[in-house]
Amino acid sequence: MKDDQQHQPRDLDGNPVTPGLPMAMLAEVTHRCPLACPYCSNPVELVRAASEISADDWGRVFRQAADLGVLQVHVSGGEPGVRKDLAQIVAHARDAGLYVNLITSGIGITRDRLIELDQAGVDHVQLSLQGIRPDMADRISGHPGSWDKKMAFSDWVTEIGFPLTINAVVHHQNMDRLPDMIDLAERLGARRIEVATVQFHGWADLNRKALMPTREQAAFARQVVNEARLRLRGRLVIDYVPADHHAIYPKACMGGWGSTGLNVGPDGTVLPCHAAQSIDWMRFENVQERSLSDIWHLSDSFNAFRGTAWMPEPCQSCERKTVDFGGCRCQAMALAGDARATDPVCSKSPLHAGVVARAEEDAGATTAELIYRRMKKGG
Amino acid sequence: MTPLIELHDVPYLPRGVRLQSDRVRGIRVLQAPERAMQLDQIGEAILSELDGTRSMDSIVGDLAARYKAPPEQIAGDVRDFLTGLIERRMVFLKDAS
């Protein structure tokens, strides 16, 4: 009986919860990256090369993930190509039976290495684009010449025959060119394009005044996506992450905390989502110290926000609590200073009016100056 | 929605899309770029027929014979199911030649 109680997973208030099984794992194999995008989704405190776990460690993690129910791995970074042993990491993932998505900037992976990655078992390539022309792409990525390298990389992807997804992060400075970005994805032979509005955490939060879209831009993007989905039906799939600061309800972040996905960082830290370390009081466990299965099922971090019992009002009595799960915990942390609060982008949040006013003020700012993502000196 | 496949089309799973067993959940899944789809028996029966050489017409004929069902009904099921996957770019088509 005592044992049962010890192993009963509980949320942060002690309510019993029932973990499901994860489908997908984000493997951030490094935080190093040749680009310096001002909205990078990596944490502001980046993990250094010396702390990265080895390809063999990744192999063990992938086998544990597959045993746990994970079907797909997203091998990402930073730029995963920075790791010289990337092909070995990929081969370990395929050996474990996982479907391998390579999430890359396309910078630093030569044609020969891409062929090597094909042989190692990459199933699908997702290529990020920062603009539709050299000037914008190079300015946003902070990397002169990035555009030309990306276009060459895209040609090699097609030549080898990988399925291609274009990832386009949209914001104040490029949202008006979204129709051209969709055309470009089609021209490059992509099967999918992910149009993702900047999420204002971490690095992006430092750049709110330069990147926050206006309400009109958000409405325009929605209209462009709706129109293109009809026009390109059966030719190009468009996945869209809207600007949630301008929405009525929050996004169902991660499909619910600890429900279907997990993230393993460069040093082996396991997170319920890539931004979770912004919840500064939460302690996260590491695959070097505990099995992935134990971390998934038993850790305080994964159980903290499982289920619905932890939710405060207005979420607790809201009919959407199993639709959007109270929104994003990291956004609640960032905007309300409380990770368990209703996501302040929700129109039912008492903080909503303030969030909208601040978003509109930032969207109206005339600055285009960017704070680029950089590692602190000494890395 | 308008169907995206006709009887003479030859449907196939393109590179990056494959059928796989999910040994943990004990189900069959269709693995595709950044998406894994659980298959029911009907879905799996249809996708197992996709060999890149036979047309939808011929696949419908075989399934109708095997499951002793009217070909029109099978054709409707196959058309709806494959149209959904063509929309997601998880099934491609070539013309019979």
Interface residues (C-beta under 8 A of the other chain):
Chain A: L21 M23 A24 A66 D67 L68 G69 L71 Q72 H74 G97 Y99 N101 D123 H124 Q126 G161 F162 P163 T165 R191 R192 R233 G234 R235 L236 V237
Chain B: L4 P14 R15 G16 V17 Q20 D22 R23 V24 R25 V29 Q31 A32 P33 E34 R35 A36 I86 E87 R88 R89
